[in-house]
Amino acid sequence: MFTEIERMQYEAAHQRYLDIQRRKSELPEKDKRLFEELKSVEIGRYDVSCSTVLMIADVYQNSAVNAFNTIFRLGFMKGERKGRKAQRELMRR
């Protein structure tokens, strides 16, 4: 069974999730399509580890705005790695 603190943490997290879903539903259609497209991207093993996400969140005190450049660069770096791997596989054929 959950403690009272755990129940309150769950309820707060659930409310944040619902708020995010509400804000997404209020977006213009082109922005909704962007989120759907992002959700469908297969990244396989190039996904960011939980420990990396938590470390970045800690460094930037959970501010996505402040962390944006680092997050973008991390995604770009992982995308380049995936691209280089795909190129190597093409060269082997």
QUILIN-V817548 format. One record per backbone hydrogen bond with DSSP energy under -0.5 kcal/mol. CO is the residue of the C=O (numbers start at 0). NH is the residue of the N-H. E is the energy in kcal/mol with one decimal. If there is no record, write none. Layout:
CO	NH	E
CO	NH	E
This chain:
2	6	-2.3
3	7	-2.3
4	8	-2.6
5	9	-2.6
6	10	-2.5
7	11	-2.3
8	12	-2.5
9	13	-2.9
10	14	-2.2
11	15	-2.2
12	16	-2.3
13	17	-2.5
14	18	-2.4
15	19	-2.3
16	20	-2.5
17	21	-2.4
18	22	-2.6
19	23	-2.5
20	24	-2.2
21	25	-1.1
23	26	-1.4
27	30	-0.6
27	31	-2.0
28	32	-2.5
29	33	-1.5
30	34	-1.9
31	35	-2.1
32	36	-2.7
33	37	-2.7
34	38	-2.2
35	39	-1.3
36	40	-0.6
37	40	-1.0
40	42	-0.6
42	45	-2.5
43	46	-1.2
48	52	-2.1
49	53	-2.7
50	54	-2.1
51	55	-2.5
52	56	-2.7
53	57	-2.2
54	58	-2.6
55	59	-2.4
56	61	-3.2
57	60	-1.2
59	62	-1.7
61	63	-0.8
62	66	-2.0
63	67	-1.0
64	67	-0.5
66	70	-2.9
67	71	-3.2
68	72	-2.5
69	73	-2.3
70	74	-2.3
71	75	-2.8
72	76	-2.8
73	77	-2.4
74	78	-2.4
75	79	-2.5
76	80	-2.2
77	81	-2.2
78	82	-2.4
79	83	-2.8
80	84	-2.3
81	85	-2.3
82	86	-2.2
83	87	-2.4
84	88	-2.2
85	89	-1.9
86	90	-2.3
87	91	-1.5
88	92	-0.7
89	92	-0.8
